[in-house]
Amino acid sequence: MMNNSPTSSNYQVTNNELPLLETLVWEPLSSRYVLVNLWLNIILYSVLFAASIGFRWLPPFENLTGYLSVATAIFAFLIPAMTTWGFMSDKKKRFSLREQDISFSSGIFVHRLVTQPMLRVQHVELTRGPIERKAGLASLQVFSAGGSSHTFTIPGLPVEKAKQIRQFILSHGDLTQHDK
């Protein structure tokens, strides 16, 4: 079935006419999010490190002190490496909101860029775990029409900003026509 309405078109787009990703205005995640994740990583890896040391003196593990020494050495290396990796990864996460779409970018070595047209957004969820609530942060999950799981999550947004973005997406003209 062909659509012959005067508003539809299918013109050829040349390479010179393609929009450039460099023109997107990217917003970083909240610095509180990066700091909270850094502290959570430090605490988690420190507990694992302390546990690997503490297991040496428990009777069931006395015969495994050689293996526990290796585990402790591995944790001693992994704690700063994984904490640094998480910190750098969080600093690379960013988003861009435009009139017709929303984009999320992440990744250090493998860069991931997801763009969701507003026309294809089925619904948006604002989630806040206990640590996010304490830090005044929220995550925004964007769900695509036709998909069973979310397209992407923008973590580490200040609550008010997350609410504003959610409302902007939900009040988008084409979405409100779908809901009626």
C-alpha positions as CSV (number, residue, x, y, z in Angstrom):
1,M,0.0,0.0,0.0
2,M,1.5,3.3,-1.1
3,N,1.2,6.5,0.9
4,N,0.5,9.3,-1.6
5,S,-0.1,12.0,1.0
6,P,1.7,15.3,0.3
7,T,3.5,15.3,3.6
8,S,5.4,12.0,2.9
9,S,8.6,12.0,0.9
10,N,11.5,9.7,0.3
11,Y,14.3,11.9,-1.2
12,Q,17.8,10.7,-1.7
13,V,20.2,11.9,1.0
14,T,23.8,12.5,-0.1
15,N,26.9,12.1,2.1
16,N,27.2,15.9,2.2
17,E,23.7,16.2,3.6
18,L,24.2,13.7,6.4
19,P,24.1,15.2,9.9
20,L,27.3,15.0,11.9
21,L,27.5,13.4,15.3
22,E,29.9,16.1,16.3
23,T,27.0,18.6,16.2
24,L,25.3,16.9,19.1
25,V,25.5,18.8,22.4
26,W,26.5,16.2,25.0
27,E,25.7,16.5,28.7
28,P,27.7,14.5,31.2
29,L,26.2,12.6,34.1
30,S,26.1,14.2,37.5
31,S,29.4,14.5,39.2
32,R,27.7,13.1,42.3
33,Y,27.0,9.9,40.3
34,V,30.6,9.5,39.4
35,L,31.7,10.1,43.1
36,V,29.1,7.7,44.5
37,N,30.1,4.9,42.1
38,L,33.8,5.5,42.9
39,W,33.1,5.1,46.7
40,L,30.9,2.0,46.1
41,N,33.6,0.4,44.1
42,I,36.3,1.2,46.7
43,I,34.0,-0.2,49.5
44,L,33.1,-3.4,47.5
45,Y,36.7,-4.2,46.5
46,S,38.0,-3.4,50.0
47,V,35.5,-5.8,51.6
48,L,36.5,-8.6,49.1
49,F,40.2,-7.9,49.8
50,A,39.6,-8.0,53.6
51,A,37.6,-11.3,53.2
52,S,40.4,-12.9,51.2
53,I,42.8,-12.0,54.0
54,G,40.3,-13.0,56.8
55,F,39.6,-16.5,55.3
56,R,43.2,-17.6,56.0
57,W,42.4,-17.9,59.7
58,L,39.1,-19.8,59.4
59,P,39.6,-23.5,60.1
60,P,37.9,-24.8,56.9
61,F,40.4,-22.8,54.8
62,E,43.7,-23.5,56.7
63,N,44.8,-25.9,53.9
64,L,44.1,-23.3,51.2
65,T,46.4,-20.6,52.5
66,G,48.5,-20.7,49.3
67,Y,45.4,-20.2,47.1
68,L,44.2,-17.4,49.4
69,S,47.6,-15.7,49.1
70,V,47.1,-15.8,45.3
71,A,43.6,-14.4,45.7
72,T,44.8,-11.7,48.0
73,A,47.5,-10.7,45.5
74,I,44.9,-10.7,42.6
75,F,42.6,-8.5,44.7
76,A,45.5,-6.1,45.5
77,F,45.9,-5.6,41.8
78,L,42.3,-5.6,40.8
79,I,41.1,-3.1,43.4
80,P,42.9,-0.1,41.9
81,A,42.5,-1.4,38.3
82,M,38.7,-1.9,38.5
83,T,38.1,1.2,40.5
84,T,40.0,3.3,37.9
85,W,38.2,1.5,35.1
86,G,34.8,2.3,36.7
87,F,35.7,5.9,37.3
88,M,36.9,6.4,33.7
89,S,33.9,4.5,32.3
90,D,31.5,6.8,34.3
91,K,33.2,9.9,33.0
92,K,32.6,8.7,29.4
93,K,28.8,8.3,29.8
94,R,26.8,11.2,28.5
95,F,23.5,12.0,26.8
96,S,22.0,14.3,24.3
97,L,18.4,15.4,24.1
98,R,17.0,16.9,20.9
99,E,13.5,17.7,19.7
100,Q,13.1,14.5,17.8
101,D,15.4,12.0,19.6
102,I,17.5,11.2,22.6
103,S,21.0,9.7,22.5
104,F,23.2,8.0,25.1
105,S,26.9,7.4,24.6
106,S,29.3,5.3,26.7
107,G,32.4,3.2,26.5
108,I,36.1,3.5,26.8
109,F,37.6,1.1,24.3
110,V,34.3,0.0,22.7
111,H,32.3,3.1,22.1
112,R,28.5,2.6,22.2
113,L,26.1,5.3,20.8
114,V,22.3,4.6,21.0
115,T,19.8,7.0,19.5
116,Q,16.1,6.6,20.1
117,P,13.7,8.6,18.0
118,M,10.9,10.1,20.1
119,L,8.4,8.5,17.7
120,R,9.6,5.0,18.8
121,V,9.6,5.6,22.5
122,Q,6.9,3.4,24.1
123,H,7.4,4.5,27.7
124,V,10.0,6.0,30.1
125,E,10.7,4.9,33.6
126,L,12.3,6.9,36.4
127,T,14.0,4.5,38.9
128,R,15.8,5.3,42.2
129,G,17.4,2.7,44.4
130,P,18.3,3.5,48.0
131,I,21.7,4.8,47.3
132,E,20.4,6.9,44.4
133,R,17.7,8.3,46.7
134,K,20.3,9.2,49.4
135,A,22.4,11.0,46.7
136,G,19.5,12.8,45.1
137,L,19.9,10.9,41.8
138,A,17.7,8.9,39.5
139,S,18.1,6.7,36.4
140,L,15.9,7.1,33.3
141,Q,15.1,4.0,31.3
142,V,13.9,4.6,27.8
143,F,11.8,1.8,26.3
144,S,11.4,1.3,22.5
145,A,8.1,0.4,20.9
146,G,8.2,-3.2,19.9
147,G,10.9,-4.2,22.4
148,S,10.5,-6.1,25.6
149,S,13.4,-4.6,27.4
150,H,14.6,-1.0,27.7
151,T,16.6,0.5,24.9
152,F,19.0,2.2,27.3
153,T,19.3,3.7,30.7
154,I,20.7,7.1,31.6
155,P,22.0,6.8,35.1
156,G,23.2,9.5,37.5
157,L,20.7,12.2,36.7
158,P,19.7,14.7,39.3
159,V,16.1,13.9,40.2
160,E,14.5,17.1,38.9
161,K,16.4,16.9,35.6
162,A,15.3,13.2,35.2
163,K,11.7,14.3,35.8
164,Q,12.0,17.1,33.3
165,I,13.5,14.8,30.6
166,R,10.8,12.2,31.3
167,Q,8.1,14.8,31.0
168,F,9.6,16.2,27.8
169,I,9.6,12.7,26.2
170,L,6.1,11.9,27.4
171,S,4.7,15.2,26.2
172,H,6.2,14.9,22.8
173,G,3.5,15.7,20.3
174,D,3.6,12.4,18.5
175,L,3.5,10.3,21.7
176,T,0.4,12.1,23.0
177,Q,-1.4,11.3,19.8
178,H,-0.5,7.6,20.2
179,D,-1.8,7.5,23.8
180,K,-5.3,8.9,22.9
